[in-house]
Amino acid sequence: MKELVWQEFNKSDRIVTKRKSFKTEEAMQKFVEKLTEKDNFYTILATR
């Protein structure tokens, strides 16, 4: 399994850390593409 950890701004403009697991590398890449287009996205912290 692949895992992604990122940070984004919540509705109160505070940075929150989130984590999500994926079965394939392809699924993770597709999610990252959509994630980086969001207005509240801040940064990707780690992948494994």
N, CA, C and O atoms as a Tripos MOL2 file, in Angstrom:
@<TRIPOS>MOLECULE
protein
  192   191    48     0     0
PROTEIN
NO_CHARGES

@<TRIPOS>ATOM
      1 N           0.8280   -1.1890    0.0000 N.3       1 MET1
      2 CA          0.0000    0.0000    0.0000 C.3       1 MET1
      3 C           0.8690    1.2490    0.0000 C.2       1 MET1
      4 O           1.9460    1.2820    0.5950 O.2       1 MET1
      5 N           0.3810    2.2570   -0.6710 N.am      2 LYS2
      6 CA          1.0410    3.5570   -0.7070 C.3       2 LYS2
      7 C           0.3300    4.4800    0.2730 C.2       2 LYS2
      8 O          -0.8620    4.3210    0.5360 O.2       2 LYS2
      9 N           1.0680    5.4420    0.8080 N.am      3 GLU3
     10 CA          0.4720    6.3710    1.7660 C.3       3 GLU3
     11 C           0.9540    7.7900    1.4730 C.2       3 GLU3
     12 O           2.0940    8.0020    1.0600 O.2       3 GLU3
     13 N           0.0650    8.7500    1.6940 N.am      4 LEU4
     14 CA          0.3540   10.1520    1.4420 C.3       4 LEU4
     15 C          -0.0180   10.9600    2.6730 C.2       4 LEU4
     16 O          -1.0830   10.7550    3.2550 O.2       4 LEU4
     17 N           0.8620   11.8880    3.0780 N.am      5 VAL5
     18 CA          0.5950   12.7830    4.1950 C.3       5 VAL5
     19 C           0.7470   14.2000    3.6670 C.2       5 VAL5
     20 O           1.7640   14.5390    3.0620 O.2       5 VAL5
     21 N          -0.2720   15.0320    3.9000 N.am      6 TRP6
     22 CA         -0.2450   16.4050    3.4070 C.3       6 TRP6
     23 C          -0.8610   17.3430    4.4240 C.2       6 TRP6
     24 O          -1.4790   16.9180    5.4000 O.2       6 TRP6
     25 N          -0.6760   18.6480    4.1700 N.am      7 GLN7
     26 CA         -1.2720   19.6710    5.0170 C.3       7 GLN7
     27 C          -2.1420   20.5710    4.1630 C.2       7 GLN7
     28 O          -1.8450   20.8440    3.0000 O.2       7 GLN7
     29 N          -3.2320   21.0250    4.7780 N.am      8 GLU8
     30 CA         -4.1220   21.9730    4.1180 C.3       8 GLU8
     31 C          -4.7480   22.8740    5.1620 C.2       8 GLU8
     32 O          -4.7010   22.5830    6.3580 O.2       8 GLU8
     33 N          -5.3360   23.9740    4.7030 N.am      9 PHE9
     34 CA         -5.9990   24.9090    5.5970 C.3       9 PHE9
     35 C          -7.4380   24.4540    5.8100 C.2       9 PHE9
     36 O          -8.1200   24.0700    4.8590 O.2       9 PHE9
     37 N          -7.9040   24.4980    7.0730 N.am     10 ASN10
     38 CA         -9.3040   24.1670    7.3220 C.3      10 ASN10
     39 C         -10.1460   25.4430    7.2130 C.2      10 ASN10
     40 O          -9.6300   26.4880    6.8170 O.2      10 ASN10
     41 N         -11.4140   25.3700    7.5550 N.am     11 LYS11
     42 CA        -12.3070   26.5240    7.4190 C.3      11 LYS11
     43 C         -11.9370   27.6730    8.3450 C.2      11 LYS11
     44 O         -12.3160   28.8160    8.0900 O.2      11 LYS11
     45 N         -11.2030   27.3870    9.4140 N.am     12 SER12
     46 CA        -10.7500   28.4160   10.3510 C.3      12 SER12
     47 C          -9.3740   28.9560    9.9780 C.2      12 SER12
     48 O          -8.7550   29.6750   10.7620 O.2      12 SER12
     49 N          -8.8930   28.6130    8.7870 N.am     13 ASP13
     50 CA         -7.5730   29.0120    8.2840 C.3      13 ASP13
     51 C          -6.4200   28.5060    9.1440 C.2      13 ASP13
     52 O          -5.3780   29.1560    9.2400 O.2      13 ASP13
     53 N          -6.6070   27.3580    9.7630 N.am     14 ARG14
     54 CA         -5.5310   26.7040   10.4990 C.3      14 ARG14
     55 C          -5.0150   25.5430    9.6560 C.2      14 ARG14
     56 O          -5.7720   24.9160    8.9150 O.2      14 ARG14
     57 N          -3.7300   25.2690    9.7760 N.am     15 ILE15
     58 CA         -3.1520   24.1680    9.0170 C.3      15 ILE15
     59 C          -3.4580   22.8550    9.7280 C.2      15 ILE15
     60 O          -3.2060   22.7100   10.9240 O.2      15 ILE15
     61 N          -3.9990   21.9090    8.9840 N.am     16 VAL16
     62 CA         -4.2790   20.5710    9.5090 C.3      16 VAL16
     63 C          -3.5180   19.5500    8.6750 C.2      16 VAL16
     64 O          -3.3240   19.7390    7.4740 O.2      16 VAL16
     65 N          -3.0890   18.4720    9.3150 N.am     17 THR17
     66 CA         -2.3540   17.4050    8.6500 C.3      17 THR17
     67 C          -3.3020   16.2450    8.3970 C.2      17 THR17
     68 O          -4.0540   15.8370    9.2830 O.2      17 THR17
     69 N          -3.2600   15.7220    7.1860 N.am     18 LYS18
     70 CA         -4.1340   14.6170    6.7940 C.3      18 LYS18
     71 C          -3.3090   13.4910    6.1950 C.2      18 LYS18
     72 O          -2.1960   13.7050    5.7150 O.2      18 LYS18
     73 N          -3.8760   12.2720    6.2300 N.am     19 ARG19
     74 CA         -3.1870   11.0900    5.7300 C.3      19 ARG19
     75 C          -4.1910   10.2220    4.9820 C.2      19 ARG19
     76 O          -5.3520   10.1150    5.3770 O.2      19 ARG19
     77 N          -3.7300    9.6040    3.8960 N.am     20 LYS20
     78 CA         -4.6030    8.7280    3.1110 C.3      20 LYS20
     79 C          -3.7730    7.5900    2.5340 C.2      20 LYS20
     80 O          -2.6310    7.7890    2.1210 O.2      20 LYS20
     81 N          -4.3550    6.4020    2.5090 N.am     21 SER21
     82 CA         -3.6920    5.2170    1.9490 C.3      21 SER21
     83 C          -4.3040    4.8750    0.5980 C.2      21 SER21
     84 O          -5.4870    5.1170    0.3560 O.2      21 SER21
     85 N          -3.4750    4.3060   -0.2840 N.am     22 PHE22
     86 CA         -3.8930    3.9430   -1.6320 C.3      22 PHE22
     87 C          -3.4090    2.5370   -1.9430 C.2      22 PHE22
     88 O          -2.3690    2.1060   -1.4440 O.2      22 PHE22
     89 N          -4.1610    1.8280   -2.7650 N.am     23 LYS23
     90 CA         -3.7700    0.4780   -3.1560 C.3      23 LYS23
     91 C          -2.6980    0.4920   -4.2380 C.2      23 LYS23
     92 O          -1.8690   -0.4160   -4.3010 O.2      23 LYS23
     93 N          -2.7100    1.5330   -5.1060 N.am     24 THR24
     94 CA         -1.7470    1.5860   -6.2060 C.3      24 THR24
     95 C          -1.0900    2.9600   -6.2900 C.2      24 THR24
     96 O          -1.6240    3.9540   -5.7990 O.2      24 THR24
     97 N           0.0720    2.9910   -6.9170 N.am     25 GLU25
     98 CA          0.7880    4.2500   -7.1690 C.3      25 GLU25
     99 C          -0.0350    5.1460   -8.0930 C.2      25 GLU25
    100 O          -0.0690    6.3650   -7.9220 O.2      25 GLU25
    101 N          -0.6890    4.5390   -9.0620 N.am     26 GLU26
    102 CA         -1.5080    5.2860  -10.0240 C.3      26 GLU26
    103 C          -2.6560    6.0190   -9.3300 C.2      26 GLU26
    104 O          -2.9460    7.1690   -9.6600 O.2      26 GLU26
    105 N          -3.2990    5.3720   -8.3890 N.am     27 ALA27
    106 CA         -4.4000    5.9960   -7.6440 C.3      27 ALA27
    107 C          -3.8900    7.1760   -6.8150 C.2      27 ALA27
    108 O          -4.5560    8.2060   -6.7140 O.2      27 ALA27
    109 N          -2.7080    7.0200   -6.2270 N.am     28 MET28
    110 CA         -2.1360    8.1000   -5.4290 C.3      28 MET28
    111 C          -1.7950    9.2990   -6.3070 C.2      28 MET28
    112 O          -2.0550   10.4410   -5.9280 O.2      28 MET28
    113 N          -1.2160    9.0460   -7.4750 N.am     29 GLN29
    114 CA         -0.8590   10.1410   -8.3740 C.3      29 GLN29
    115 C          -2.0920   10.9120   -8.8360 C.2      29 GLN29
    116 O          -2.0590   12.1390   -8.9300 O.2      29 GLN29
    117 N          -3.1630   10.2090   -9.1180 N.am     30 LYS30
    118 CA         -4.4070   10.8510   -9.5340 C.3      30 LYS30
    119 C          -4.9590   11.7300   -8.4100 C.2      30 LYS30
    120 O          -5.4480   12.8310   -8.6610 O.2      30 LYS30
    121 N          -4.8790   11.2370   -7.1660 N.am     31 PHE31
    122 CA         -5.3410   11.9970   -6.0190 C.3      31 PHE31
    123 C          -4.4820   13.2490   -5.8150 C.2      31 PHE31
    124 O          -5.0090   14.3200   -5.5140 O.2      31 PHE31
    125 N          -3.1650   13.1170   -5.9770 N.am     32 VAL32
    126 CA         -2.2510   14.2520   -5.8040 C.3      32 VAL32
    127 C          -2.5620   15.3560   -6.8190 C.2      32 VAL32
    128 O          -2.5300   16.5400   -6.4850 O.2      32 VAL32
    129 N          -2.8590   14.9670   -8.0430 N.am     33 GLU33
    130 CA         -3.2000   15.9560   -9.0710 C.3      33 GLU33
    131 C          -4.4200   16.7700   -8.6670 C.2      33 GLU33
    132 O          -4.4240   17.9940   -8.8040 O.2      33 GLU33
    133 N          -5.4510   16.1030   -8.1720 N.am     34 LYS34
    134 CA         -6.6630   16.8040   -7.7330 C.3      34 LYS34
    135 C          -6.4020   17.6110   -6.4740 C.2      34 LYS34
    136 O          -6.9190   18.7180   -6.3270 O.2      34 LYS34
    137 N          -5.6010   17.0630   -5.5620 N.am     35 LEU35
    138 CA         -5.3010   17.7300   -4.2970 C.3      35 LEU35
    139 C          -4.5800   19.0540   -4.5120 C.2      35 LEU35
    140 O          -4.9180   20.0520   -3.8760 O.2      35 LEU35
    141 N          -3.6040   19.0730   -5.3890 N.am     36 THR36
    142 CA         -2.8110   20.2860   -5.5970 C.3      36 THR36
    143 C          -3.6070   21.3960   -6.2760 C.2      36 THR36
    144 O          -3.1860   22.5520   -6.2510 O.2      36 THR36
    145 N          -4.7340   21.0730   -6.8750 N.am     37 GLU37
    146 CA         -5.5800   22.0820   -7.5070 C.3      37 GLU37
    147 C          -6.5360   22.7550   -6.5200 C.2      37 GLU37
    148 O          -7.1360   23.7810   -6.8400 O.2      37 GLU37
    149 N          -6.6800   22.1840   -5.3280 N.am     38 LYS38
    150 CA         -7.5860   22.7400   -4.3300 C.3      38 LYS38
    151 C          -7.0470   24.0600   -3.7870 C.2      38 LYS38
    152 O          -5.8340   24.2310   -3.6660 O.2      38 LYS38
    153 N          -7.9440   24.9940   -3.4600 N.am     39 ASP39
    154 CA         -7.5440   26.2950   -2.9320 C.3      39 ASP39
    155 C          -6.9500   26.2090   -1.5310 C.2      39 ASP39
    156 O          -6.1190   27.0390   -1.1630 O.2      39 ASP39
    157 N          -7.3610   25.2230   -0.7480 N.am     40 ASN40
    158 CA         -6.8930   25.1390    0.6320 C.3      40 ASN40
    159 C          -5.6560   24.2460    0.8100 C.2      40 ASN40
    160 O          -5.2210   24.0260    1.9400 O.2      40 ASN40
    161 N          -5.0880   23.7350   -0.2740 N.am     41 PHE41
    162 CA         -3.9010   22.8880   -0.2130 C.3      41 PHE41
    163 C          -2.6880   23.7020    0.2220 C.2      41 PHE41
    164 O          -2.5160   24.8430   -0.2050 O.2      41 PHE41
    165 N          -1.8250   23.0990    1.0970 N.am     42 TYR42
    166 CA         -0.6150   23.7790    1.5590 C.3      42 TYR42
    167 C           0.6460   23.0550    1.0790 C.2      42 TYR42
    168 O           1.4220   23.6300    0.3150 O.2      42 TYR42
    169 N           0.8680   21.8150    1.5060 N.am     43 THR43
    170 CA          2.0750   21.1000    1.1060 C.3      43 THR43
    171 C           1.9270   19.5820    1.3090 C.2      43 THR43
    172 O           1.1040   19.1250    2.1020 O.2      43 THR43
    173 N           2.7350   18.8250    0.5810 N.am     44 ILE44
    174 CA          2.8380   17.3830    0.7990 C.3      44 ILE44
    175 C           4.0240   17.1620    1.7350 C.2      44 ILE44
    176 O           5.1280   17.6420    1.4790 O.2      44 ILE44
    177 N           3.7850   16.4380    2.8110 N.am     45 LEU45
    178 CA          4.8350   16.2010    3.7940 C.3      45 LEU45
    179 C           5.6260   14.9300    3.5110 C.2      45 LEU45
    180 O           6.8520   14.9260    3.6280 O.2      45 LEU45
    181 N           4.9330   13.8420    3.1350 N.am     46 ALA46
    182 CA          5.6280   12.5760    2.9490 C.3      46 ALA46
    183 C           4.8130   11.6070    2.1030 C.2      46 ALA46
    184 O           3.5900   11.7090    2.0070 O.2      46 ALA46
    185 N           5.5280   10.6640    1.4920 N.am     47 THR47
    186 CA          4.8920    9.5370    0.8000 C.3      47 THR47
    187 C           5.6870    8.2990    1.1740 C.2      47 THR47
    188 O           6.8710    8.3720    1.5030 O.2      47 THR47
    189 N           5.0100    7.1650    1.1170 N.am     48 ARG48
    190 CA          5.7320    5.8930    1.3060 C.3      48 ARG48
    191 C           4.9670    4.7800    0.6900 C.2      48 ARG48
    192 O           5.4030    3.6290    0.7400 O.2      48 ARG48
@<TRIPOS>BOND
     1     1     2 1
     2     2     3 1
     3     3     4 2
     4     3     5 am
     5     5     6 1
     6     6     7 1
     7     7     8 2
     8     7     9 am
     9     9    10 1
    10    10    11 1
    11    11    12 2
    12    11    13 am
    13    13    14 1
    14    14    15 1
    15    15    16 2
    16    15    17 am
    17    17    18 1
    18    18    19 1
    19    19    20 2
    20    19    21 am
    21    21    22 1
    22    22    23 1
    23    23    24 2
    24    23    25 am
    25    25    26 1
    26    26    27 1
    27    27    28 2
    28    27    29 am
    29    29    30 1
    30    30    31 1
    31    31    32 2
    32    31    33 am
    33    33    34 1
    34    34    35 1
    35    35    36 2
    36    35    37 am
    37    37    38 1
    38    38    39 1
    39    39    40 2
    40    39    41 am
    41    41    42 1
    42    42    43 1
    43    43    44 2
    44    43    45 am
    45    45    46 1
    46    46    47 1
    47    47    48 2
    48    47    49 am
    49    49    50 1
    50    50    51 1
    51    51    52 2
    52    51    53 am
    53    53    54 1
    54    54    55 1
    55    55    56 2
    56    55    57 am
    57    57    58 1
    58    58    59 1
    59    59    60 2
    60    59    61 am
    61    61    62 1
    62    62    63 1
    63    63    64 2
    64    63    65 am
    65    65    66 1
    66    66    67 1
    67    67    68 2
    68    67    69 am
    69    69    70 1
    70    70    71 1
    71    71    72 2
    72    71    73 am
    73    73    74 1
    74    74    75 1
    75    75    76 2
    76    75    77 am
    77    77    78 1
    78    78    79 1
    79    79    80 2
    80    79    81 am
    81    81    82 1
    82    82    83 1
    83    83    84 2
    84    83    85 am
    85    85    86 1
    86    86    87 1
    87    87    88 2
    88    87    89 am
    89    89    90 1
    90    90    91 1
    91    91    92 2
    92    91    93 am
    93    93    94 1
    94    94    95 1
    95    95    96 2
    96    95    97 am
    97    97    98 1
    98    98    99 1
    99    99   100 2
   100    99   101 am
   101   101   102 1
   102   102   103 1
   103   103   104 2
   104   103   105 am
   105   105   106 1
   106   106   107 1
   107   107   108 2
   108   107   109 am
   109   109   110 1
   110   110   111 1
   111   111   112 2
   112   111   113 am
   113   113   114 1
   114   114   115 1
   115   115   116 2
   116   115   117 am
   117   117   118 1
   118   118   119 1
   119   119   120 2
   120   119   121 am
   121   121   122 1
   122   122   123 1
   123   123   124 2
   124   123   125 am
   125   125   126 1
   126   126   127 1
   127   127   128 2
   128   127   129 am
   129   129   130 1
   130   130   131 1
   131   131   132 2
   132   131   133 am
   133   133   134 1
   134   134   135 1
   135   135   136 2
   136   135   137 am
   137   137   138 1
   138   138   139 1
   139   139   140 2
   140   139   141 am
   141   141   142 1
   142   142   143 1
   143   143   144 2
   144   143   145 am
   145   145   146 1
   146   146   147 1
   147   147   148 2
   148   147   149 am
   149   149   150 1
   150   150   151 1
   151   151   152 2
   152   151   153 am
   153   153   154 1
   154   154   155 1
   155   155   156 2
   156   155   157 am
   157   157   158 1
   158   158   159 1
   159   159   160 2
   160   159   161 am
   161   161   162 1
   162   162   163 1
   163   163   164 2
   164   163   165 am
   165   165   166 1
   166   166   167 1
   167   167   168 2
   168   167   169 am
   169   169   170 1
   170   170   171 1
   171   171   172 2
   172   171   173 am
   173   173   174 1
   174   174   175 1
   175   175   176 2
   176   175   177 am
   177   177   178 1
   178   178   179 1
   179   179   180 2
   180   179   181 am
   181   181   182 1
   182   182   183 1
   183   183   184 2
   184   183   185 am
   185   185   186 1
   186   186   187 1
   187   187   188 2
   188   187   189 am
   189   189   190 1
   190   190   191 1
   191   191   192 2
@<TRIPOS>SUBSTRUCTURE
     1 MET1         2 RESIDUE 1 A MET
     2 LYS2         6 RESIDUE 1 A LYS
     3 GLU3        10 RESIDUE 1 A GLU
     4 LEU4        14 RESIDUE 1 A LEU
     5 VAL5        18 RESIDUE 1 A VAL
     6 TRP6        22 RESIDUE 1 A TRP
     7 GLN7        26 RESIDUE 1 A GLN
     8 GLU8        30 RESIDUE 1 A GLU
     9 PHE9        34 RESIDUE 1 A PHE
    10 ASN10       38 RESIDUE 1 A ASN
    11 LYS11       42 RESIDUE 1 A LYS
    12 SER12       46 RESIDUE 1 A SER
    13 ASP13       50 RESIDUE 1 A ASP
    14 ARG14       54 RESIDUE 1 A ARG
    15 ILE15       58 RESIDUE 1 A ILE
    16 VAL16       62 RESIDUE 1 A VAL
    17 THR17       66 RESIDUE 1 A THR
    18 LYS18       70 RESIDUE 1 A LYS
    19 ARG19       74 RESIDUE 1 A ARG
    20 LYS20       78 RESIDUE 1 A LYS
    21 SER21       82 RESIDUE 1 A SER
    22 PHE22       86 RESIDUE 1 A PHE
    23 LYS23       90 RESIDUE 1 A LYS
    24 THR24       94 RESIDUE 1 A THR
    25 GLU25       98 RESIDUE 1 A GLU
    26 GLU26      102 RESIDUE 1 A GLU
    27 ALA27      106 RESIDUE 1 A ALA
    28 MET28      110 RESIDUE 1 A MET
    29 GLN29      114 RESIDUE 1 A GLN
    30 LYS30      118 RESIDUE 1 A LYS
    31 PHE31      122 RESIDUE 1 A PHE
    32 VAL32      126 RESIDUE 1 A VAL
    33 GLU33      130 RESIDUE 1 A GLU
    34 LYS34      134 RESIDUE 1 A LYS
    35 LEU35      138 RESIDUE 1 A LEU
    36 THR36      142 RESIDUE 1 A THR
    37 GLU37      146 RESIDUE 1 A GLU
    38 LYS38      150 RESIDUE 1 A LYS
    39 ASP39      154 RESIDUE 1 A ASP
    40 ASN40      158 RESIDUE 1 A ASN
    41 PHE41      162 RESIDUE 1 A PHE
    42 TYR42      166 RESIDUE 1 A TYR
    43 THR43      170 RESIDUE 1 A THR
    44 ILE44      174 RESIDUE 1 A ILE
    45 LEU45      178 RESIDUE 1 A LEU
    46 ALA46      182 RESIDUE 1 A ALA
    47 THR47      186 RESIDUE 1 A THR
    48 ARG48      190 RESIDUE 1 A ARG
